[in-house]
């Protein structure tokens, strides 16, 4: 397919018309926020943002597989001293278009720039809103598990009688916990707050994000060989993340300068990947020759 692993120049609302239905497994993108990226997208007014976005969302919905996921990185702007409601309005309009507002993640920026405002504190987080077209979407939670943490060593060393059974919430909420379930665990599932620094490849790009951010969602919602779309690909971070994780990508960008930058980054990765894979295979072969042979473990197939 000619569009695969390409950075395409143009408005995504038009370019996507050439992509077939149900051809993408994950859409991960950060579109221009209201009144930003004026040189390329004209600086969409907050009052007109939903009307500008929804025709493009219609194309996103068409190309996304029923088992796929759409992750939208966006944040409300302050207009006349208060937060504008265009993100809330966008979520409601997306639901009217047929999307499911499945989940919302928070990207905590660990090193956001300091500042002072008369009526608020600095922004230290951004939304990553998850949309789906079906409740039966692919999700690989084991791919993003994290170490259980040092707290478990002391907390689980001596369990009380209460720790050995489900301890119901004292406020009668219906929630409860069984502390003994943590015994022996080295890895656990994360929560929906993602802690990452804002360091990125292109510091001059107004909507750039760190490479690890798209990587986290690519691992969570796709398998190797799947197709990842970024319709506002900017300097190519999502495309690079997809390549490094053995996924295919489609990148679309309106700025010729960003397209050139993204293509250069992608080319560097495409040249380097065979060498990296060869080194990894060589290291694996050496380890296999040294280590005693054992039966390969059976890995269960996870249904989407």
Order of alpha helices (4+ residues) and beta strands (2+ residues): beta-alpha-beta-alpha-alpha-beta-beta-beta-alpha-beta-beta-beta-alpha-beta-beta-beta-beta-alpha-beta-alpha-beta-alpha
